[in-house]
Amino acid sequence: MVKHIVLWNLREDCDKDAAAAEIKGALERLVGFVPGLLSAEVRRCYQGCDVALYTELTDRAAVEGYQGHPEHLKAKTIVHSYAVERYAADYEV
């Protein structure tokens, strides 16, 4: 299993709570739709960054498939409309 974690800081000129809700809707709906994506959780942060994504995928191949999946690419368009900084980490368990 791979855990994929992404942290974003959002533009100062946006409603960060509304943006986080839109990002949450775009990414969490991919569970059960993108092969190998077992879970996805998006939360508004109160310290360190504005929004966090925590996902679990079956393996590294699933991460690669997730990254290039057309529905994930659509979700990334939403994220990129708000994000100004991104930090990510993947690790196997």
N, C-alpha and C positions, 0 to 999 in steps of 0.2 A: 504494500500500500504506500502511496505517496501523499504527503500532506503539502498542500500548496497554499501559501499565505501571502496576501498582498495588502499593503498599507498605502493609502493615498492621502495627500493633502489637497484640498479643493480651493478653487478660486475664492478670493475674498469678497468678490462682488456678487456671489450667488447665495441663495438661501440654502445653507448647508444641510439642514434637516430635510428639506424637500429633495435636494440632490441625492442625499443618502438613500431616501426612500425610493427614488427612481432607479438608482444603481442596484439596490436590493431587489427590486422587482425584476430587473433585467437579468441579473445573474442567478438568483435563487430558482427561477423557473426552469433553468437548464437541467436541473437534477431530474433524472428519469428520461431525459430527452437526448443528452449527449452521452454516447457510450462510454462507460467507465467512470463517469462522474457519480460518486456515491452520495456526497452531501455537499452543500454550499450554505454558508451563513455569512450574511453581510450585516455589520453593525456600525452605528455611529459611535465614534470614540470620544471619550472625555479627556484623554491625556495622550500625548505623543503624536497623534495624527488625527485626521478628521474621520476617516472611514477605514474599516478593516474587512477583508474577505478571508474566510477560512474554508478551505475545501479539502475533501478527501477523494482520491482517485485510486483506481485499482492498481495501476503500475505506471512506469515511465511512458510506455506507449500510449496509455490513456491520456496522460498530460499532453503529449504531442498532438493527439487527436483533438483534445479539448481546445488547445491553442488555435488550431486551424479550422475548427468547426464553424460553418457559416452563421449559426445562431450566436455563437460566442463572439464572432467578429462583429455582429450587429450590436451586441451588448457592450463591446469595447468602445464602439462609437459613442454611446451614451456616456460611459465612464470618461472618455477623453474630452468630452465637451465640458466637463467640470474639473478634472484633475490637473494639477500643476506639478505635483511630485508623486513618484511611485517608488515603492520599495517592495521587493519580492524575495521569497525564499521557498525552496522545495526541499523536502527531505523524505527519505524512505524509512518506514517502520516495519 
